[in-house]
Amino acid sequence: MGVITSSNVANAIVKLVAADALPVLVGNLVMGNLVNRDYEPVLAHAGDTINIPIPPVMVANNILEGGSVQPQNPSLGNAQIVLNTHVEATFQIPDVTKVLAVPDLLKVYMQPAVVAIAERIETDLLNLYAGFTANTPVGTAGTPLTEATVDAAETALFLAMIPPNQQRYIVVDALAYSAWRQIPLFEEFQTAGAAGLQTLIQGTIGKFKDFYVFRSQYVQKTGTSPVNTHNLAFTRDAIGLVIRRLPQPLPGTGAIAEYAELGNFGMRVVMSYQPNTLAQQFTVDVLYGCGILMNSAGVQFNT
């Protein structure tokens, strides 16, 4: 049987905090769960550049009788994403033993910290709207969402040669989502079927015109009169979210760290003692970068 020591207890506390951190983060993400996530448990530092390969474009050769193949020299594309965002949320617990005795107290401390990180990731991902220039933006600033605008977004992705087997998503703000639920043809059972009935009862749109529809409070807005709401229509490979491990604290500094990793997400939880407040301090932090991988796979959707 192992001997219980203060060191063992300290490590157990950090592991307990780390185990509860990631499910809260993933549960509060919308964009973060839809985009292409690249996570590796390798150490990295802020400012590092990650190279993500992009499949090359090739053509089909019609080989005639007696002809020969035409070797191609495709150039592998490359998207560079810089790990330029190191976000943290720190809180203190005066009596950490209470957390061990009453696990629900841990959620009271943890959830606001992790939700703050999720909000920052969502905001950064949705702020990439301006980079999608390959397709002409659809919709008009200050104008409510219409069925025709949704149709134009889907058509734009089709004309951009996005394979039909790639799932399409639209993330809109609350006003656009509300307008969507009030599209006349979508409200009636005889025209929208079970999907329309589900929207009326549950309030969720689900799938419409080949798009899975989501809403977010962090859709970007610019201008004043009219306000331009920059919703996004995209596929998974349009945007990349790269997350890497942060290093362990230096030995002997009095800090203990654990990693929480789940579903291509990873974060670090650091516990240290603060003598000025006689409390245990916990820092939850994430090192990440985000960027556009395929410009043609996204469309600005203005309302």
Secondary structure as UniProt FT lines:
FT   HELIX           6..27
FT   HELIX           31..33
FT   STRAND          36..43
FT   TURN            46..47
FT   STRAND          49..54
FT   TURN            65..66
FT   STRAND          77..82
FT   STRAND          85..93
FT   HELIX           96..101
FT   HELIX           104..126
FT   HELIX           127..131
FT   STRAND          138..139
FT   TURN            141..142
FT   HELIX           147..159
FT   TURN            160..161
FT   TURN            164..165
FT   STRAND          168..172
FT   HELIX           174..181
FT   HELIX           184..187
FT   HELIX           189..202
FT   STRAND          207..208
FT   TURN            209..210
FT   STRAND          211..215
FT   TURN            217..218
FT   STRAND          220..222
FT   STRAND          228..235
FT   HELIX           236..238
FT   STRAND          239..245
FT   TURN            251..252
FT   STRAND          256..262
FT   TURN            263..264
FT   STRAND          265..274
FT   TURN            275..278
FT   STRAND          279..292
FT   HELIX           295..297
FT   STRAND          298..302
//
